[in-house]
Amino acid sequence: MKTSHIILFSVIIVCFIATIGCIESPEYSEGSSNTVTLSETIEILEHDFEYGEFGNLCVVGKAKNTGSKSLAYAEVRAKFYNDGGDLLCTSLDNINDLGSGETWNFEIIYFELNTEEVASYKIAAGTSF
């Protein structure tokens, strides 16, 4: 490998590591409360378990951009747990171009087959991934 390729590769790796350190990590909230503000600009207004049209388990709800600017990207994430508190799965729903004051109906699908094992969930919102 040429020296110029090694230097370029090294610069790319350093930039990637620096970028990862700047990404906002969401704070999760228990699934039992209704109104959750976890991001400066995204407020989860309501959320609950629901079975979808094909029998799949989902967390559905409504989120609002409470900021003064349109968001190019926003997401709501869920962590699914069994009775013992073990993490079974994580999933998310996202949207692009959510305007200031706009609300969004999200649906976070539990993609595993063992829906009967899911006892609880935690939920979080964010504007970066």
Backbone as CSV, one residue per row, in Angstrom:
resi,resn,N_x,N_y,N_z,CA_x,CA_y,CA_z,C_x,C_y,C_z
1,MET,0.843,-1.172,0.000,0.000,0.000,0.000,0.887,1.233,0.000
2,LYS,0.535,2.235,-0.796,1.323,3.445,-0.879,1.176,4.274,0.393
3,THR,2.200,5.054,0.685,2.186,5.904,1.867,1.020,6.885,1.820
4,SER,0.705,7.433,0.663,-0.404,8.390,0.548,-1.739,7.736,0.867
5,HIS,-1.882,6.452,0.503,-3.116,5.729,0.833,-3.221,5.474,2.324
6,ILE,-2.122,5.163,2.962,-2.114,4.925,4.412,-2.480,6.207,5.150
7,ILE,-1.934,7.337,4.714,-2.238,8.616,5.361,-3.714,8.958,5.168
8,LEU,-4.228,8.795,3.958,-5.631,9.079,3.681,-6.530,8.185,4.524
9,PHE,-6.220,6.916,4.586,-6.994,5.982,5.392,-6.977,6.384,6.864
10,SER,-5.818,6.776,7.377,-5.688,7.202,8.771,-6.530,8.439,9.055
11,VAL,-6.527,9.389,8.133,-7.329,10.618,8.298,-8.814,10.272,8.329
12,ILE,-9.250,9.375,7.459,-10.654,8.968,7.427,-11.048,8.309,8.742
13,ILE,-10.223,7.438,9.277,-10.502,6.763,10.547,-10.611,7.776,11.681
14,VAL,-9.701,8.726,11.756,-9.727,9.750,12.812,-11.004,10.579,12.704
15,CYS,-11.391,10.967,11.491,-12.622,11.742,11.300,-13.848,10.932,11.711
16,PHE,-13.875,9.651,11.374,-14.993,8.790,11.744,-15.121,8.686,13.265
17,ILE,-14.027,8.480,13.960,-14.039,8.370,15.419,-14.493,9.679,16.047
18,ALA,-14.027,10.802,15.517,-14.435,12.113,16.039,-15.928,12.340,15.836
19,THR,-16.460,11.904,14.692,-17.883,12.058,14.405,-18.715,11.231,15.366
20,ILE,-18.315,10.018,15.653,-19.053,9.163,16.567,-19.136,9.804,17.948
21,GLY,-18.090,10.439,18.383,-18.089,11.092,19.683,-19.030,12.269,19.764
22,CYS,-19.444,12.837,18.635,-20.325,14.002,18.611,-21.798,13.639,18.494
23,ILE,-22.121,12.399,18.234,-23.505,11.994,18.042,-24.219,11.954,19.391
24,GLU,-25.410,12.525,19.415,-26.232,12.568,20.619,-26.763,11.179,20.930
25,SER,-26.550,10.713,22.131,-27.077,9.434,22.565,-28.409,9.675,23.269
26,PRO,-29.477,9.001,22.851,-30.776,9.275,23.455,-30.860,8.771,24.888
27,GLU,-31.669,9.454,25.688,-31.962,8.989,27.036,-33.328,8.327,26.984
28,TYR,-33.413,7.105,27.460,-34.660,6.355,27.401,-35.496,6.604,28.642
29,SER,-36.812,6.591,28.455,-37.768,6.760,29.537,-38.635,5.513,29.599
30,GLU,-39.122,5.191,30.772,-39.984,4.020,30.940,-41.230,4.162,30.077
31,GLY,-41.764,3.052,29.634,-42.916,3.050,28.749,-44.244,3.350,29.405
32,SER,-44.288,3.603,30.701,-45.565,3.768,31.376,-46.103,5.190,31.365
33,SER,-45.259,6.190,31.214,-45.765,7.563,31.232,-46.201,7.977,29.836
34,ASN,-47.023,9.016,29.740,-47.519,9.431,28.435,-46.711,10.555,27.815
35,THR,-46.477,11.645,28.520,-45.745,12.759,27.935,-44.294,12.691,28.349
36,VAL,-43.406,12.628,27.370,-41.978,12.509,27.622,-41.245,13.518,26.750
37,THR,-40.401,14.357,27.351,-39.557,15.256,26.584,-38.128,14.785,26.758
38,LEU,-37.539,14.243,25.701,-36.212,13.652,25.798,-35.204,14.328,24.883
39,SER,-35.646,15.224,24.086,-34.784,15.951,23.182,-35.172,17.416,23.305
40,GLU,-34.276,18.305,22.952,-34.604,19.720,23.040,-35.776,20.096,22.150
41,THR,-35.996,19.363,21.084,-37.020,19.766,20.124,-38.081,18.712,19.839
42,ILE,-37.944,17.518,20.359,-38.947,16.472,20.128,-39.613,16.135,21.459
43,GLU,-40.927,16.225,21.498,-41.682,15.827,22.680,-42.589,14.677,22.291
44,ILE,-42.501,13.575,23.031,-43.384,12.436,22.803,-44.651,12.711,23.600
45,LEU,-45.745,12.933,22.906,-46.996,13.324,23.545,-47.758,12.138,24.122
46,GLU,-47.690,11.003,23.432,-48.373,9.794,23.896,-47.719,8.579,23.269
47,HIS,-47.839,7.431,23.955,-47.296,6.175,23.428,-47.890,5.001,24.184
48,ASP,-48.011,3.853,23.486,-48.577,2.654,24.097,-48.276,1.450,23.206
49,PHE,-48.413,0.229,23.785,-48.327,-1.007,23.026,-49.577,-1.163,22.163
50,GLU,-49.406,-1.761,21.004,-50.537,-2.065,20.137,-50.142,-3.222,19.228
51,TYR,-51.110,-4.059,18.890,-50.864,-5.108,17.898,-51.293,-4.597,16.535
52,GLY,-50.403,-4.756,15.557,-50.653,-4.270,14.209,-51.612,-5.147,13.435
53,GLU,-51.835,-4.766,12.211,-52.762,-5.439,11.314,-52.431,-6.916,11.117
54,PHE,-51.154,-7.271,11.145,-50.721,-8.641,10.904,-50.306,-9.365,12.186
55,GLY,-50.719,-8.847,13.351,-50.411,-9.471,14.620,-49.061,-9.105,15.192
56,ASN,-48.362,-8.187,14.544,-47.052,-7.766,15.050,-47.224,-6.749,16.179
57,LEU,-46.297,-6.779,17.122,-46.315,-5.882,18.275,-45.651,-4.562,17.902
58,CYS,-46.263,-3.455,18.304,-45.732,-2.122,17.993,-45.860,-1.213,19.208
59,VAL,-45.033,-0.196,19.248,-45.244,0.938,20.133,-45.699,2.065,19.216
60,VAL,-46.901,2.550,19.453,-47.451,3.623,18.633,-47.626,4.861,19.491
61,GLY,-47.574,6.010,18.852,-47.756,7.238,19.599,-47.685,8.459,18.724
62,LYS,-47.566,9.591,19.393,-47.518,10.876,18.709,-46.370,11.684,19.282
63,ALA,-45.570,12.289,18.403,-44.452,13.141,18.798,-44.612,14.498,18.130
64,LYS,-44.026,15.523,18.747,-44.161,16.886,18.240,-42.808,17.580,18.211
65,ASN,-42.573,18.328,17.147,-41.398,19.199,17.067,-41.738,20.466,17.843
66,THR,-41.184,20.606,19.033,-41.463,21.762,19.876,-40.447,22.879,19.665
67,GLY,-39.495,22.675,18.776,-38.482,23.677,18.492,-38.986,24.745,17.524
68,SER,-38.168,25.735,17.320,-38.537,26.850,16.448,-38.096,26.638,15.005
69,LYS,-37.411,25.524,14.726,-36.912,25.257,13.377,-37.398,23.898,12.893
70,SER,-37.481,23.758,11.571,-37.804,22.483,10.954,-36.641,21.516,11.177
71,LEU,-36.954,20.256,11.404,-35.929,19.237,11.614,-35.763,18.418,10.344
72,ALA,-34.550,18.324,9.848,-34.282,17.516,8.667,-34.503,16.038,8.967
73,TYR,-34.273,15.632,10.223,-34.407,14.229,10.617,-34.809,14.166,12.085
74,ALA,-35.730,13.274,12.399,-36.112,13.019,13.790,-36.436,11.539,13.925
75,GLU,-36.236,10.994,15.134,-36.536,9.587,15.355,-37.046,9.358,16.761
76,VAL,-37.806,8.265,16.898,-38.251,7.768,18.197,-37.799,6.320,18.251
77,ARG,-37.109,5.960,19.345,-36.568,4.608,19.514,-37.258,3.914,20.681
78,ALA,-37.290,2.579,20.616,-37.828,1.785,21.716,-36.897,0.615,22.006
79,LYS,-36.780,0.305,23.292,-36.092,-0.901,23.753,-37.158,-1.802,24.363
80,PHE,-37.198,-3.053,23.939,-38.195,-4.005,24.404,-37.556,-4.975,25.397
81,TYR,-38.255,-5.244,26.539,-37.723,-6.077,27.619,-38.690,-7.205,27.972
82,ASN,-38.132,-8.303,28.510,-38.961,-9.391,29.026,-39.240,-9.154,30.513
83,ASP,-39.953,-10.099,31.165,-40.291,-9.969,32.593,-39.066,-9.863,33.485
84,GLY,-37.962,-10.482,33.092,-36.739,-10.458,33.887,-35.907,-9.203,33.677
85,GLY,-36.366,-8.307,32.810,-35.625,-7.081,32.549,-34.546,-7.226,31.489
86,ASP,-34.516,-8.371,30.815,-33.526,-8.589,29.755,-33.956,-7.863,28.483
87,LEU,-33.010,-7.213,27.837,-33.270,-6.522,26.574,-33.476,-7.549,25.473
88,LEU,-34.626,-7.487,24.798,-34.945,-8.419,23.727,-34.639,-7.857,22.344
89,CYS,-34.890,-6.566,22.154,-34.777,-5.977,20.828,-34.817,-4.458,20.942
90,THR,-34.221,-3.784,19.996,-34.372,-2.338,19.865,-34.875,-2.051,18.455
91,SER,-35.641,-0.989,18.320,-36.175,-0.625,17.023,-36.491,0.865,17.027
92,LEU,-36.785,1.424,15.846,-37.082,2.852,15.765,-38.006,3.155,14.605
93,ASP,-38.571,4.342,14.643,-39.282,4.917,13.508,-38.702,6.307,13.320
94,ASN,-38.653,6.777,12.095,-38.062,8.086,11.843,-38.866,8.854,10.810
95,ILE,-38.551,10.138,10.719,-39.227,11.018,9.774,-38.243,12.084,9.310
96,ASN,-38.425,12.564,8.105,-37.625,13.657,7.559,-38.498,14.901,7.442
97,ASP,-37.868,16.060,7.583,-38.523,17.352,7.374,-39.760,17.556,8.243
98,LEU,-39.596,17.431,9.541,-40.671,17.682,10.506,-40.637,19.157,10.880
99,GLY,-41.646,19.893,10.448,-41.682,21.342,10.654,-41.905,21.732,12.101
100,SER,-41.554,22.954,12.425,-41.768,23.492,13.767,-43.258,23.446,14.102
101,GLY,-43.583,22.854,15.256,-44.967,22.746,15.692,-45.732,21.579,15.104
102,GLU,-45.151,20.868,14.152,-45.849,19.737,13.539,-45.809,18.510,14.445
103,THR,-46.863,17.698,14.371,-46.910,16.428,15.094,-46.784,15.292,14.093
104,TRP,-46.352,14.157,14.616,-46.075,12.985,13.791,-46.558,11.752,14.531
105,ASN,-47.326,10.912,13.865,-47.783,9.642,14.422,-46.747,8.573,14.084
106,PHE,-46.044,8.082,15.108,-45.005,7.088,14.868,-45.494,5.684,15.197
107,GLU,-44.813,4.697,14.618,-45.100,3.286,14.856,-43.767,2.545,14.868
108,ILE,-43.376,2.076,16.042,-42.117,1.351,16.200,-42.451,-0.136,16.253
109,ILE,-42.003,-0.871,15.271,-42.354,-2.282,15.138,-41.337,-3.160,15.868
110,TYR,-41.847,-4.112,16.646,-41.024,-5.146,17.264,-40.864,-6.240,16.220
111,PHE,-39.656,-6.415,15.702,-39.432,-7.292,14.559,-39.203,-8.759,14.912
112,GLU,-39.101,-9.095,16.173,-38.875,-10.484,16.569,-40.202,-11.252,16.581
113,LEU,-40.128,-12.569,16.576,-41.327,-13.404,16.562,-41.893,-13.679,17.951
114,ASN,-41.079,-13.525,18.983,-41.476,-13.884,20.347,-42.222,-12.742,21.049
115,THR,-43.305,-12.260,20.445,-44.030,-11.115,21.000,-44.591,-11.391,22.394
116,GLU,-44.880,-12.650,22.700,-45.432,-12.999,24.017,-44.417,-12.797,25.143
117,GLU,-43.141,-12.698,24.834,-42.108,-12.477,25.847,-41.958,-11.008,26.241
118,VAL,-42.479,-10.099,25.431,-42.315,-8.669,25.698,-43.214,-8.258,26.852
119,ALA,-42.592,-7.727,27.915,-43.329,-7.287,29.093,-43.359,-5.771,29.236
120,SER,-42.333,-5.096,28.729,-42.259,-3.648,28.880,-41.362,-3.055,27.802
121,TYR,-41.327,-1.736,27.771,-40.447,-1.041,26.841,-40.019,0.283,27.445
122,LYS,-38.934,0.812,26.909,-38.494,2.163,27.213,-38.454,2.911,25.884
123,ILE,-38.657,4.215,25.937,-38.786,4.997,24.715,-37.899,6.231,24.783
124,ALA,-37.390,6.667,23.629,-36.535,7.854,23.557,-36.756,8.552,22.218
125,ALA,-36.468,9.850,22.192,-36.588,10.632,20.962,-35.279,11.347,20.697
126,GLY,-35.023,11.645,19.431,-33.799,12.349,19.093,-33.881,12.972,17.713
127,THR,-32.877,13.763,17.399,-32.815,14.428,16.107,-31.550,14.043,15.349
128,SER,-30.835,13.043,15.835,-29.651,12.535,15.145,-29.577,11.043,15.351
129,PHE,-28.779,10.382,14.559,-28.653,8.932,14.705,-27.220,8.539,14.845
